[in-house]
Amino acid sequence: MGDLIITMGYLLVHFAMCLVLARSFTVLRTERGIFLFHAVSFVLTTLGATCAIWIFAVFPWSFLALVIGLHGIYSLSFLELWSLTQGSYSLSLVARVGAEEDGATLPQLLVLSSLGETKQATRESHLVKLGLLVPVAPGEAPQLTFFGAICARTFRAVLLLSNGRMLNP
């Protein structure tokens, strides 16, 4: 039980630090910054738990599984929720309606229709920077790089092995 309390306590401190530091450091307001904040924490926590088990024999090996599992669930959930709130069509719609004194009109709301296209273009440019997509002219279908094709096949294999449904078989 103490293992669980220690792990949950650490994750709560990590969450609080993320909220506090995001006010001061603009890098923690970007997708890359949030990911690195969680990835570094995951690596350091895993190394710390391994040292506590192996060198100091303070905890059983099941503690490592607990730390890895809970930190993984926490980080993936945090990253997913953060990603969904960035550029969300629904949140932008609610904000636009709330900002207008008498409510928003249809022409005012139609301006938001370009949000999805902008979000897709941003995602594609990030995938090009990561080396997963070949740069293409606007309007052309994106093409996978060799590394991008390996990543796509890996994700498809995970879906297949986990009995998931394939979006594009």
DSSP file (Angstrom, degrees, kcal/mol; ACC not computed):
  #  RESIDUE AA STRUCTURE BP1 BP2  ACC     N-H-->O    O-->H-N    N-H-->O    O-->H-N    TCO  KAPPA ALPHA  PHI   PSI    X-CA   Y-CA   Z-CA
    1    1 A M     >        0   0    0      0, 0.0     4,-2.0     0, 0.0     5,-0.1   0.000 360.0 360.0 360.0 -35.3    0.0    0.0    0.0
    2    2 A G  H  >  +     0   0    0      1,-0.2     4,-2.5     2,-0.2     5,-0.2   0.851 360.0  57.6 -64.1 -34.2    2.9    2.3    0.7
    3    3 A D  H  > S+     0   0    0      1,-0.2     4,-2.4     2,-0.2    -1,-0.2   0.926 107.5  46.9 -60.5 -45.3    4.2    1.8   -2.8
    4    4 A L  H  > S+     0   0    0      2,-0.2     4,-2.8     1,-0.2     5,-0.3   0.900 111.7  50.2 -65.1 -42.0    0.9    3.0   -4.3
    5    5 A I  H  X S+     0   0    0     -4,-2.0     4,-2.4     2,-0.2    -1,-0.2   0.908 111.6  48.6 -64.4 -42.1    0.9    6.1   -2.0
    6    6 A I  H  X S+     0   0    0     -4,-2.5     4,-2.3     2,-0.2    -2,-0.2   0.935 114.5  45.5 -62.7 -46.4    4.4    7.0   -2.9
    7    7 A T  H  X S+     0   0    0     -4,-2.4     4,-2.2     2,-0.2    -2,-0.2   0.931 115.0  45.7 -65.1 -46.8    3.8    6.6   -6.6
    8    8 A M  H  X S+     0   0    0     -4,-2.8     4,-2.3     1,-0.2    -1,-0.2   0.886 111.5  53.9 -64.6 -38.1    0.5    8.5   -6.5
    9    9 A G  H  X S+     0   0    0     -4,-2.4     4,-2.2    -5,-0.3    -1,-0.2   0.919 108.9  48.6 -60.9 -43.9    2.1   11.2   -4.4
   10   10 A Y  H  X S+     0   0    0     -4,-2.3     4,-2.7     1,-0.2    -2,-0.2   0.926 110.9  49.9 -61.7 -44.7    4.9   11.7   -7.0
   11   11 A L  H  X S+     0   0    0     -4,-2.2     4,-2.3     1,-0.2    -1,-0.2   0.866 109.9  50.9 -65.5 -35.6    2.4   11.9   -9.8
   12   12 A L  H  X S+     0   0    0     -4,-2.3     4,-2.4     2,-0.2    -1,-0.2   0.901 111.2  48.0 -66.7 -40.3    0.3   14.5   -8.0
   13   13 A V  H  X S+     0   0    0     -4,-2.2     4,-2.7     2,-0.2    -2,-0.2   0.914 111.3  51.1 -64.2 -42.3    3.5   16.6   -7.4
   14   14 A H  H  X S+     0   0    0     -4,-2.7     4,-2.3     2,-0.2    -2,-0.2   0.917 110.4  48.9 -60.4 -44.3    4.4   16.2  -11.0
   15   15 A F  H  X S+     0   0    0     -4,-2.3     4,-2.1     2,-0.2    -2,-0.2   0.921 112.0  48.2 -62.1 -45.2    0.9   17.4  -12.1
   16   16 A A  H  X S+     0   0    0     -4,-2.4     4,-2.5     1,-0.2     5,-0.2   0.905 111.2  50.9 -63.0 -41.8    1.1   20.4   -9.7
   17   17 A M  H  X S+     0   0    0     -4,-2.7     4,-3.2     1,-0.2     5,-0.3   0.901 108.0  53.1 -61.6 -40.5    4.6   21.2  -11.1
   18   18 A C  H  X S+     0   0    0     -4,-2.3     4,-1.7     1,-0.2    -1,-0.2   0.921 111.5  45.4 -61.1 -44.5    3.3   21.1  -14.6
   19   19 A L  H  X S+     0   0    0     -4,-2.1     4,-0.6     2,-0.2    -2,-0.2   0.917 117.9  42.7 -65.8 -43.6    0.5   23.5  -13.8
   20   20 A V  H >X S+     0   0    0     -4,-2.5     3,-0.9     1,-0.2     4,-0.6   0.933 116.1  46.4 -69.9 -46.9    2.8   25.9  -11.9
   21   21 A L  H >X S+     0   0    0     -4,-3.2     4,-2.8     1,-0.2     3,-0.7   0.797 100.8  67.2 -68.8 -28.3    5.7   25.8  -14.4
   22   22 A A  H 3< S+     0   0    0     -4,-1.7    -1,-0.2    -5,-0.3    -2,-0.2   0.786  95.7  57.8 -63.8 -25.6    3.5   26.2  -17.4
   23   23 A R  H << S+     0   0    0     -3,-0.9    -1,-0.2    -4,-0.6    -2,-0.2   0.836 117.1  31.9 -70.5 -32.2    2.7   29.7  -16.2
   24   24 A S  H << S+     0   0    0     -3,-0.7     2,-0.6    -4,-0.6    -2,-0.2   0.775 115.7  55.2 -97.3 -31.1    6.4   30.7  -16.3
   25   25 A F    ><  -     0   0    0     -4,-2.8     3,-1.4     1,-0.1    -1,-0.2  -0.911  59.3-163.1-113.6 113.2    7.8   28.7  -19.1
   26   26 A T  G >  S+     0   0    0     -2,-0.6     3,-2.0     1,-0.3    -1,-0.1   0.755  86.9  71.9 -65.6 -23.4    6.2   29.0  -22.5
   27   27 A V  G >  S+     0   0    0      1,-0.3     3,-1.3     2,-0.2     6,-0.4   0.811  90.5  60.5 -62.3 -27.0    7.9   25.8  -23.7
   28   28 A L  G <  S+     0   0    0     -3,-1.4    -1,-0.3     1,-0.3    -2,-0.2   0.362  94.2  64.7 -82.3   7.8    5.5   23.9  -21.4
   29   29 A R  G <  S+     0   0    0     -3,-2.0     2,-0.3    -4,-0.0    -1,-0.3   0.234  91.4  81.2-107.1  10.6    2.6   25.4  -23.4
   30   30 A T  S <> S-     0   0    0     -3,-1.3     4,-2.5     1,-0.1     5,-0.2  -0.810  85.4-121.2-113.4 157.5    3.7   23.5  -26.5
   31   31 A E  H  > S+     0   0    0     -2,-0.3     4,-2.4     1,-0.2     5,-0.2   0.913 114.7  48.9 -61.7 -43.3    3.1   19.9  -27.5
   32   32 A R  H  > S+     0   0    0      2,-0.2     4,-2.7     1,-0.2    -1,-0.2   0.918 111.5  49.5 -63.7 -44.0    6.8   19.1  -27.7
   33   33 A G  H  > S+     0   0    0     -6,-0.4     4,-2.4     2,-0.2    -2,-0.2   0.912 112.0  47.4 -62.8 -43.8    7.5   20.8  -24.3
   34   34 A I  H  X S+     0   0    0     -4,-2.5     4,-2.1    -7,-0.2    -1,-0.2   0.920 112.7  49.9 -63.3 -43.9    4.7   18.9  -22.5
   35   35 A F  H  X S+     0   0    0     -4,-2.4     4,-3.0    -5,-0.2    -2,-0.2   0.938 112.2  46.6 -60.9 -46.8    5.8   15.6  -24.1
   36   36 A L  H  X S+     0   0    0     -4,-2.7     4,-2.9     1,-0.2     5,-0.3   0.888 109.0  55.4 -64.1 -38.5    9.5   16.2  -23.0
   37   37 A F  H  X S+     0   0    0     -4,-2.4     4,-1.4     1,-0.2    -1,-0.2   0.911 115.2  38.9 -58.9 -43.2    8.4   17.1  -19.5
   38   38 A H  H  X S+     0   0    0     -4,-2.1     4,-2.5     2,-0.2    -2,-0.2   0.878 115.5  51.8 -75.6 -38.9    6.5   13.8  -19.2
   39   39 A A  H  X S+     0   0    0     -4,-3.0     4,-2.5     2,-0.2    -2,-0.2   0.927 111.3  46.6 -65.6 -44.6    9.2   11.7  -21.0
   40   40 A V  H  X S+     0   0    0     -4,-2.9     4,-2.8     1,-0.2     5,-0.2   0.919 113.3  49.9 -63.2 -42.8   12.0   13.0  -18.8
   41   41 A S  H  X S+     0   0    0     -4,-1.4     4,-2.7    -5,-0.3     5,-0.2   0.913 110.4  50.5 -60.8 -43.2    9.9   12.4  -15.7
   42   42 A F  H  X S+     0   0    0     -4,-2.5     4,-2.5     2,-0.2    -2,-0.2   0.934 112.9  45.3 -61.1 -47.6    9.1    8.9  -16.9
   43   43 A V  H  X S+     0   0    0     -4,-2.5     4,-2.6     2,-0.2    -2,-0.2   0.940 116.1  45.5 -63.4 -47.9   12.8    8.0  -17.5
   44   44 A L  H  X S+     0   0    0     -4,-2.8     4,-2.7     1,-0.2    -2,-0.2   0.891 114.0  49.0 -64.4 -39.5   14.0    9.6  -14.2
   45   45 A T  H  X S+     0   0    0     -4,-2.7     4,-2.7    -5,-0.2     5,-0.2   0.911 111.8  48.8 -66.4 -42.0   11.2    7.9  -12.2
   46   46 A T  H  X S+     0   0    0     -4,-2.5     4,-2.3    -5,-0.2    -2,-0.2   0.918 113.7  46.4 -63.6 -43.4   11.9    4.5  -13.8
   47   47 A L  H  X S+     0   0    0     -4,-2.6     4,-2.5     2,-0.2    -2,-0.2   0.912 113.1  50.1 -64.6 -41.6   15.6    4.9  -13.1
   48   48 A G  H  X S+     0   0    0     -4,-2.7     4,-2.4     2,-0.2    -2,-0.2   0.915 112.0  46.7 -62.8 -43.3   14.9    6.0   -9.5
   49   49 A A  H  X S+     0   0    0     -4,-2.7     4,-1.6     2,-0.2    -1,-0.2   0.897 111.6  51.6 -65.8 -39.7   12.6    3.1   -8.9
   50   50 A T  H  X S+     0   0    0     -4,-2.3     4,-3.3    -5,-0.2     5,-0.4   0.917 111.4  47.2 -63.1 -43.1   15.1    0.7  -10.4
   51   51 A C  H  X>S+     0   0    0     -4,-2.5     5,-1.8     1,-0.2     4,-1.4   0.909 109.4  53.8 -63.8 -41.5   17.9    2.0   -8.1
   52   52 A A  H  <5S+     0   0    0     -4,-2.4     6,-3.0    -5,-0.2     7,-0.6   0.834 118.5  36.3 -62.4 -31.2   15.6    1.8   -5.1
   53   53 A I  H  X5S+     0   0    0     -4,-1.6     4,-0.5     4,-0.2    -2,-0.2   0.935 125.8  33.9 -84.2 -53.1   15.0   -1.8   -5.9
   54   54 A W  H  <5S+     0   0    0     -4,-3.3    -3,-0.2    -5,-0.2    -2,-0.1   0.946 129.2  26.6 -74.9 -51.5   18.3   -3.0   -7.2
   55   55 A I  T  <5S+     0   0    0     -4,-1.4    -3,-0.2    -5,-0.4    -1,-0.1   0.934 134.8  26.4 -81.6 -48.1   20.9   -1.0   -5.2
   56   56 A F  T  4<S-     0   0    0     -5,-1.8    -3,-0.2     3,-0.0    -4,-0.1   0.595  86.0-142.1 -96.6 -11.1   19.1   -0.2   -2.0
   57   57 A A     <  +     0   0    0     -4,-0.5    -4,-0.2    -6,-0.4    -3,-0.1   0.867  55.5 136.8  51.5  41.5   16.6   -3.2   -1.9
   58   58 A V        +     0   0    0     -6,-3.0    -5,-0.2     1,-0.1    -1,-0.1   0.836  63.1  28.4 -84.6 -35.8   14.0   -0.8   -0.5
   59   59 A F  S    S-     0   0    0     -7,-0.6    -1,-0.1   -10,-0.2     2,-0.1  -0.840  83.6-106.3-125.7 159.0   11.0   -2.0   -2.6
   60   60 A P    >   -     0   0    0      0, 0.0     3,-1.8     0, 0.0     4,-0.5  -0.376  40.4-104.0 -76.3 165.2   10.0   -5.3   -4.3
   61   61 A W  T >> S+     0   0    0      1,-0.3     4,-1.1     2,-0.2     3,-0.9   0.756 117.5  71.5 -63.3 -23.9   10.3   -5.6   -8.1
   62   62 A S  H 3> S+     0   0    0      1,-0.2     4,-2.1     2,-0.2    -1,-0.3   0.766  85.8  68.5 -63.7 -22.1    6.5   -5.2   -8.4
   63   63 A F  H <> S+     0   0    0     -3,-1.8     4,-2.7     1,-0.2    -1,-0.2   0.887  95.6  53.6 -61.7 -39.6    7.1   -1.5   -7.4
   64   64 A L  H <> S+     0   0    0     -3,-0.9     4,-2.7    -4,-0.5     5,-0.2   0.915 108.4  48.8 -62.4 -43.2    8.8   -1.0  -10.8
   65   65 A A  H  X S+     0   0    0     -4,-1.1     4,-2.6     1,-0.2     5,-0.2   0.894 112.0  50.2 -62.8 -39.7    5.8   -2.3  -12.6
   66   66 A L  H  X S+     0   0    0     -4,-2.1     4,-2.7     2,-0.2     5,-0.3   0.932 112.3  46.1 -63.4 -47.3    3.5   -0.1  -10.5
   67   67 A V  H  X S+     0   0    0     -4,-2.7     4,-2.4     2,-0.2     5,-0.3   0.941 115.9  44.9 -62.2 -49.0    5.6    3.0  -11.3
   68   68 A I  H  X S+     0   0    0     -4,-2.7     4,-2.1    -5,-0.2    -2,-0.2   0.927 116.7  46.1 -62.8 -45.5    5.9    2.3  -15.0
   69   69 A G  H  X S+     0   0    0     -4,-2.6     4,-2.4    -5,-0.2    -2,-0.2   0.944 116.7  41.5 -65.0 -49.6    2.2    1.5  -15.3
   70   70 A L  H  X S+     0   0    0     -4,-2.7     4,-2.7    -5,-0.2     5,-0.2   0.908 116.4  48.4 -68.2 -40.6    0.8    4.4  -13.4
   71   71 A H  H  X S+     0   0    0     -4,-2.4     4,-2.9    -5,-0.3     5,-0.3   0.907 112.2  50.7 -65.9 -38.7    3.2    6.9  -14.8
   72   72 A G  H  X S+     0   0    0     -4,-2.1     4,-2.5    -5,-0.3     5,-0.3   0.935 112.7  44.8 -62.8 -46.4    2.4    5.6  -18.3
   73   73 A I  H  X S+     0   0    0     -4,-2.4     4,-2.3     2,-0.2     5,-0.2   0.933 116.1  47.4 -63.0 -46.0   -1.4    5.9  -17.8
   74   74 A Y  H  X S+     0   0    0     -4,-2.7     4,-2.7    -5,-0.2    -2,-0.2   0.940 114.9  44.6 -60.8 -49.9   -1.0    9.3  -16.2
   75   75 A S  H  X S+     0   0    0     -4,-2.9     4,-2.9     1,-0.2     5,-0.2   0.923 114.7  47.1 -65.7 -45.0    1.3   10.7  -18.9
   76   76 A L  H  X S+     0   0    0     -4,-2.5     4,-2.3    -5,-0.3    -1,-0.2   0.907 114.3  47.7 -64.2 -40.1   -0.7    9.3  -21.9
   77   77 A S  H  X S+     0   0    0     -4,-2.3     4,-2.6    -5,-0.3     5,-0.2   0.928 113.5  47.8 -64.4 -44.7   -4.0   10.6  -20.4
   78   78 A F  H  X S+     0   0    0     -4,-2.7     4,-2.6    -5,-0.2     5,-0.2   0.938 113.4  47.1 -61.1 -47.9   -2.5   14.0  -19.7
   79   79 A L  H  X S+     0   0    0     -4,-2.9     4,-2.4     2,-0.2    -1,-0.2   0.885 113.0  49.4 -63.6 -39.2   -1.0   14.3  -23.2
   80   80 A E  H  X S+     0   0    0     -4,-2.3     4,-2.2    -5,-0.2    -1,-0.2   0.941 113.5  44.8 -66.0 -47.1   -4.3   13.2  -24.8
   81   81 A L  H  X S+     0   0    0     -4,-2.6     4,-1.5     2,-0.2    -2,-0.2   0.899 113.9  50.1 -64.2 -39.9   -6.4   15.6  -22.9
   82   82 A W  H  X S+     0   0    0     -4,-2.6     4,-1.0    -5,-0.2    -1,-0.2   0.923 111.2  49.2 -63.3 -43.8   -4.0   18.4  -23.5
   83   83 A S  H  < S+     0   0    0     -4,-2.4     3,-0.5     1,-0.2    -1,-0.2   0.888 108.8  52.8 -63.3 -39.6   -3.9   17.7  -27.2
   84   84 A L  H  < S+     0   0    0     -4,-2.2    -1,-0.2     1,-0.2    -2,-0.2   0.816 107.6  51.5 -67.4 -29.6   -7.7   17.6  -27.4
   85   85 A T  H >< S+     0   0    0     -4,-1.5     3,-0.8    -3,-0.2     2,-0.7   0.694  90.1  90.7 -81.7 -16.9   -8.0   21.0  -25.8
   86   86 A Q  T 3< S-     0   0    0     -4,-1.0    -4,-0.0    -3,-0.5     5,-0.0  -0.696 111.6 -12.7 -83.0 116.6   -5.5   22.7  -28.2
   87   87 A G  T 3  S+     0   0    0     -2,-0.7    -1,-0.3     1,-0.2     2,-0.2   0.755  88.0 173.9  69.7  24.3   -7.4   24.1  -31.2
   88   88 A S    <>  -     0   0    0     -3,-0.8     4,-2.2     1,-0.2    -1,-0.2  -0.464  30.3-147.2 -69.2 130.3  -10.6   22.2  -30.4
   89   89 A Y  H  > S+     0   0    0     -2,-0.2     4,-2.3     1,-0.2     5,-0.2   0.918  98.4  50.5 -61.9 -44.1  -13.4   23.2  -32.6
   90   90 A S  H  > S+     0   0    0      1,-0.2     4,-2.4     2,-0.2    -1,-0.2   0.915 111.2  46.8 -63.7 -44.1  -16.0   22.7  -29.8
   91   91 A L  H  > S+     0   0    0      1,-0.2     4,-2.5     2,-0.2    -1,-0.2   0.890 112.5  50.2 -66.3 -38.1  -14.1   24.9  -27.3
   92   92 A S  H  X S+     0   0    0     -4,-2.2     4,-2.4     2,-0.2    -1,-0.2   0.896 110.4  50.9 -64.9 -39.3  -13.6   27.6  -29.9
   93   93 A L  H  X S+     0   0    0     -4,-2.3     4,-2.4     2,-0.2     5,-0.2   0.932 111.7  46.1 -62.8 -47.7  -17.3   27.5  -30.7
   94   94 A V  H  X S+     0   0    0     -4,-2.4     4,-2.6     1,-0.2    -2,-0.2   0.907 113.3  50.1 -62.9 -42.2  -18.2   27.8  -27.1
   95   95 A A  H  X S+     0   0    0     -4,-2.5     4,-1.7     2,-0.2    -1,-0.2   0.899 110.9  49.4 -63.9 -40.3  -15.7   30.6  -26.5
   96   96 A R  H  X S+     0   0    0     -4,-2.4     4,-1.1     2,-0.2    -2,-0.2   0.927 113.2  45.5 -65.8 -44.9  -17.0   32.5  -29.6
   97   97 A V  H  < S+     0   0    0     -4,-2.4     3,-0.4     1,-0.2     6,-0.3   0.902 113.9  50.1 -64.4 -40.9  -20.6   32.3  -28.5
   98   98 A G  H  < S+     0   0    0     -4,-2.6    -1,-0.2     1,-0.2    -2,-0.2   0.793 106.3  56.0 -68.4 -27.8  -19.7   33.3  -24.9
   99   99 A A  H  < S+     0   0    0     -4,-1.7     2,-0.3    -5,-0.2    -1,-0.2   0.761  92.7  81.3 -76.7 -24.9  -17.7   36.3  -26.1
  100  100 A E  S >< S-     0   0    0     -4,-1.1     3,-0.7    -3,-0.4     4,-0.1  -0.647  74.3-142.5 -85.9 137.3  -20.7   37.8  -28.0
  101  101 A E  T 3  S+     0   0    0     -2,-0.3    -1,-0.1     1,-0.2     3,-0.1   0.909 101.8  27.9 -65.0 -43.3  -23.2   39.7  -26.0
  102  102 A D  T 3  S-     0   0    0      1,-0.4    -1,-0.2    -3,-0.0    -4,-0.1   0.168 126.1 -90.5-103.6  16.7  -26.3   38.5  -27.9
  103  103 A G    <   -     0   0    0     -3,-0.7    -1,-0.4    -6,-0.3     2,-0.2  -0.061  54.9 -67.4  89.3 160.5  -24.8   35.2  -29.0
  104  104 A A        -     0   0    0     -4,-0.1     2,-0.2    -3,-0.1    -7,-0.1  -0.581  44.2-131.4 -88.3 148.4  -22.8   34.5  -32.2
  105  105 A T     >  -     0   0    0     -2,-0.2     4,-1.8     1,-0.1     3,-0.2  -0.524  28.4-105.0 -91.2 164.2  -24.4   34.6  -35.6
  106  106 A L  H  > S+     0   0    0      1,-0.2     4,-2.1     2,-0.2     5,-0.2   0.910 119.6  52.7 -58.3 -46.2  -23.9   31.9  -38.2
  107  107 A P  H  > S+     0   0    0      0, 0.0     4,-0.7     0, 0.0    -1,-0.2   0.881 108.7  51.6 -59.4 -35.0  -21.4   34.0  -40.3
  108  108 A Q  H  4 S+     0   0    0      1,-0.2     3,-0.4    -3,-0.2     4,-0.3   0.880 112.1  46.2 -67.0 -35.9  -19.3   34.6  -37.2
  109  109 A L  H >< S+     0   0    0     -4,-1.8     3,-1.5     1,-0.2     4,-0.3   0.792  99.8  67.1 -77.6 -27.7  -19.3   30.8  -36.5
  110  110 A L  H >< S+     0   0    0     -4,-2.1     3,-1.6     1,-0.3     4,-0.3   0.757  86.7  71.0 -65.0 -22.7  -18.4   29.8  -40.1
  111  111 A V  G >< S+     0   0    0     -4,-0.7     3,-1.0    -3,-0.4    -1,-0.3   0.820  90.5  61.4 -60.1 -29.4  -15.0   31.5  -39.6
  112  112 A L  G X  S+     0   0    0     -3,-1.5     3,-2.0    -4,-0.3     4,-0.4   0.629  79.9  84.9 -73.3 -12.7  -14.2   28.6  -37.3
  113  113 A S  G X  S+     0   0    0     -3,-1.6     3,-0.5     1,-0.3     4,-0.5   0.763  82.6  60.1 -64.1 -23.2  -14.7   26.0  -40.1
  114  114 A S  G <> S+     0   0    0     -3,-1.0     4,-2.4    -4,-0.3    -1,-0.3   0.573  81.7  87.3 -79.0  -7.7  -11.1   26.6  -41.2
  115  115 A L  H <> S+     0   0    0     -3,-2.0     4,-2.6     1,-0.2    -1,-0.2   0.904  86.6  49.7 -59.5 -43.5   -9.8   25.4  -37.8
  116  116 A G  H <> S+     0   0    0     -3,-0.5     4,-2.3    -4,-0.4    -1,-0.2   0.898 111.1  48.9 -63.2 -41.5   -9.8   21.8  -38.8
  117  117 A E  H  > S+     0   0    0     -4,-0.5     4,-2.3     2,-0.2    -1,-0.2   0.903 112.4  48.6 -65.2 -40.8   -7.8   22.5  -42.0
  118  118 A T  H  X S+     0   0    0     -4,-2.4     4,-2.3     2,-0.2    -2,-0.2   0.915 111.0  50.4 -64.5 -43.0   -5.3   24.6  -40.1
  119  119 A K  H  X S+     0   0    0     -4,-2.6     4,-2.3    -5,-0.2    -2,-0.2   0.905 111.0  48.9 -63.1 -41.7   -4.9   21.9  -37.5
  120  120 A Q  H  X S+     0   0    0     -4,-2.3     4,-2.5     2,-0.2    -1,-0.2   0.907 110.7  50.2 -65.3 -41.9   -4.3   19.2  -40.2
  121  121 A A  H  X S+     0   0    0     -4,-2.3     4,-2.2     1,-0.2    -1,-0.2   0.893 110.9  49.7 -63.8 -39.1   -1.7   21.4  -42.0
  122  122 A T  H  X S+     0   0    0     -4,-2.3     4,-2.0     2,-0.2    -2,-0.2   0.925 110.9  49.3 -64.8 -44.4    0.1   22.0  -38.7
  123  123 A R  H  X S+     0   0    0     -4,-2.3     4,-2.3     1,-0.2    -2,-0.2   0.922 110.9  50.2 -60.6 -44.4    0.1   18.2  -37.9
  124  124 A E  H  X S+     0   0    0     -4,-2.5     4,-1.9     1,-0.2    -1,-0.2   0.895 108.9  51.2 -63.6 -39.6    1.5   17.5  -41.4
  125  125 A S  H  X S+     0   0    0     -4,-2.2     4,-2.1     1,-0.2    -1,-0.2   0.878 110.2  50.0 -66.1 -35.5    4.3   20.0  -41.0
  126  126 A H  H  X S+     0   0    0     -4,-2.0     4,-1.9     2,-0.2    -2,-0.2   0.894 109.3  51.2 -67.0 -39.2    5.2   18.5  -37.7
  127  127 A L  H  <>S+     0   0    0     -4,-2.3     5,-2.7     2,-0.2     6,-1.2   0.839 108.9  51.6 -67.1 -32.1    5.3   15.0  -39.3
  128  128 A V  H ><5S+     0   0    0     -4,-1.9     3,-1.1     4,-0.2    -1,-0.2   0.921 109.0  50.4 -67.0 -43.8    7.5   16.4  -42.1
  129  129 A K  H 3<5S+     0   0    0     -4,-2.1    -2,-0.2     1,-0.3    -1,-0.2   0.843 108.9  52.2 -63.0 -33.5    9.9   17.8  -39.4
  130  130 A L  T 3<5S-     0   0    0     -4,-1.9    -1,-0.3    -5,-0.1    -2,-0.2   0.574 116.9-116.1 -77.9  -9.0   10.0   14.5  -37.6
  131  131 A G  T < 5S+     0   0    0     -3,-1.1    17,-0.5    -4,-0.4    16,-0.3   0.697  86.4 113.0  82.6  19.3   10.9   12.8  -40.9
  132  132 A L  S   <S+     0   0    0     -5,-2.7    13,-1.9    -6,-0.2     2,-0.3   0.713  74.1  41.7 -94.6 -23.7    7.7   10.7  -41.1
  133  133 A L  E    S-A  144   0A   0     -6,-1.2    11,-0.2    11,-0.3    -2,-0.2  -0.935  79.0-124.0-124.3 148.2    6.3   12.4  -44.2
  134  134 A V  E     -A  143   0A   0      9,-3.1     9,-0.7    -2,-0.3     2,-0.1  -0.737  41.3-105.8 -83.1 133.9    7.8   13.7  -47.5
  135  135 A P        -     0   0    0      0, 0.0     2,-0.3     0, 0.0    -1,-0.1  -0.419  47.7-179.2 -62.5 132.7    7.1   17.4  -48.0
  136  136 A V        -     0   0    0     -2,-0.1     3,-0.1     4,-0.1    -3,-0.0  -0.875  32.1 -92.6-129.4 162.6    4.5   17.8  -50.7
  137  137 A A    >   -     0   0    0     -2,-0.3     3,-2.1     1,-0.1    -1,-0.0  -0.385  59.6 -81.4 -70.5 152.5    2.9   20.8  -52.4
  138  138 A P  T 3  S+     0   0    0      0, 0.0    -1,-0.1     0, 0.0     3,-0.1  -0.283 118.3  25.0 -56.2 136.8   -0.4   22.0  -50.9
  139  139 A G  T 3  S+     0   0    0      1,-0.4     2,-0.2    -3,-0.1    -2,-0.1   0.177  96.7 113.5  93.5 -16.8   -3.4   20.0  -52.0
  140  140 A E  S <  S-     0   0    0     -3,-2.1    -1,-0.4     1,-0.1    -4,-0.1  -0.552  77.0-101.0 -86.0 154.5   -1.3   16.9  -52.8
  141  141 A A        -     0   0    0     -2,-0.2    -4,-0.1    -3,-0.1    -1,-0.1  -0.546  42.9-110.9 -72.9 134.3   -1.7   13.7  -50.8
  142  142 A P        -     0   0    0      0, 0.0     2,-0.4     0, 0.0    -1,-0.1  -0.340  29.1-146.8 -66.7 148.5    1.0   13.2  -48.2
  143  143 A Q  E     -A  134   0A   0     -9,-0.7    -9,-3.1    -2,-0.0     2,-0.2  -0.938  12.6-122.4-118.4 139.6    3.6   10.5  -48.7
  144  144 A L  E     -A  133   0A   0     -2,-0.4   -11,-0.3   -11,-0.2     2,-0.1  -0.519  19.3-135.6 -77.6 144.0    5.3    8.4  -46.0
  145  145 A T     >  -     0   0    0    -13,-1.9     4,-2.5    -2,-0.2     5,-0.2  -0.329  37.6 -94.4 -80.7 176.9    9.1    8.3  -45.7
  146  146 A F  H  > S+     0   0    0      1,-0.2     4,-1.9     2,-0.2     5,-0.1   0.943 130.9  44.9 -58.8 -47.8   10.8    5.0  -45.1
  147  147 A F  H  > S+     0   0    0    -16,-0.3     4,-2.3     1,-0.2    -1,-0.2   0.869 111.5  54.0 -64.6 -37.3   10.8    5.6  -41.4
  148  148 A G  H  > S+     0   0    0    -17,-0.5     4,-2.5     1,-0.2    -1,-0.2   0.884 107.1  50.8 -63.2 -39.4    7.2    6.8  -41.6
  149  149 A A  H  X S+     0   0    0     -4,-2.5     4,-2.4     2,-0.2    -1,-0.2   0.885 109.1  51.1 -66.5 -38.3    6.2    3.6  -43.3
  150  150 A I  H  X S+     0   0    0     -4,-1.9     4,-2.3     2,-0.2    -2,-0.2   0.930 111.5  47.8 -63.3 -44.6    7.9    1.6  -40.5
  151  151 A C  H  X S+     0   0    0     -4,-2.3     4,-2.5     2,-0.2    -2,-0.2   0.917 111.6  50.1 -62.0 -43.5    6.0    3.5  -37.9
  152  152 A A  H  X S+     0   0    0     -4,-2.5     4,-2.2     1,-0.2    -1,-0.2   0.912 111.6  47.8 -62.6 -42.7    2.7    3.0  -39.7
  153  153 A R  H  X S+     0   0    0     -4,-2.4     4,-2.3     2,-0.2    -1,-0.2   0.880 110.3  52.9 -65.9 -37.0    3.3   -0.7  -39.9
  154  154 A T  H  X S+     0   0    0     -4,-2.3     4,-2.3     2,-0.2    -2,-0.2   0.934 109.9  47.3 -63.7 -45.7    4.3   -0.9  -36.3
  155  155 A F  H  X S+     0   0    0     -4,-2.5     4,-2.3     1,-0.2    -2,-0.2   0.888 111.6  51.0 -63.7 -38.6    1.0    0.9  -35.3
  156  156 A R  H  X S+     0   0    0     -4,-2.2     4,-2.6     2,-0.2    -1,-0.2   0.896 109.2  51.1 -64.6 -38.8   -1.0   -1.4  -37.5
  157  157 A A  H  X S+     0   0    0     -4,-2.3     4,-3.0     2,-0.2     5,-0.2   0.904 109.2  50.6 -64.6 -41.2    0.7   -4.5  -35.9
  158  158 A V  H  X S+     0   0    0     -4,-2.3     4,-1.9     2,-0.2     6,-0.3   0.919 111.4  48.6 -62.3 -43.0   -0.1   -3.2  -32.4
  159  159 A L  H  <>S+     0   0    0     -4,-2.3     5,-3.3     2,-0.2    -2,-0.2   0.926 113.2  47.3 -60.7 -44.9   -3.8   -2.7  -33.5
  160  160 A L  H ><5S+     0   0    0     -4,-2.6     3,-1.2     1,-0.2    -2,-0.2   0.925 113.8  46.6 -63.4 -45.3   -3.8   -6.2  -35.0
  161  161 A L  H 3<5S+     0   0    0     -4,-3.0    -1,-0.2     1,-0.3    -2,-0.2   0.783 112.9  49.5 -69.0 -27.2   -2.3   -7.8  -31.9
  162  162 A S  T 3<5S-     0   0    0     -4,-1.9    -1,-0.3    -5,-0.2    -2,-0.2   0.300 115.2-113.6 -94.9  10.2   -4.6   -5.9  -29.5
  163  163 A N  T < 5 +     0   0    0     -3,-1.2    -3,-0.2     1,-0.2    -2,-0.1   0.787  65.4 154.8  63.2  28.4   -7.7   -6.9  -31.5
  164  164 A G      < -     0   0    0     -5,-3.3     2,-0.4    -6,-0.3    -1,-0.2  -0.348  47.9-103.7 -80.0 166.3   -8.2   -3.3  -32.4
  165  165 A R        -     0   0    0     -3,-0.1     2,-0.4    -2,-0.1    -1,-0.1  -0.766  29.3-126.9 -93.3 138.0  -10.0   -2.2  -35.5
  166  166 A M        -     0   0    0     -2,-0.4   -10,-0.0     1,-0.2    -1,-0.0  -0.680  10.7-158.6 -82.5 131.4   -8.0   -1.0  -38.5
  167  167 A L  S    S+     0   0    0     -2,-0.4    -1,-0.2     1,-0.3    -2,-0.0   0.910  91.3  17.1 -75.6 -42.7   -9.1    2.4  -39.8
  168  168 A N              0   0    0      1,-0.1    -1,-0.3     0, 0.0     0, 0.0  -0.777 360.0 360.0-129.1  86.5   -7.6    1.9  -43.2
  169  169 A P              0   0    0      0, 0.0    -1,-0.1     0, 0.0    -2,-0.0   0.514 360.0 360.0 -63.9 360.0   -6.9   -1.8  -43.7
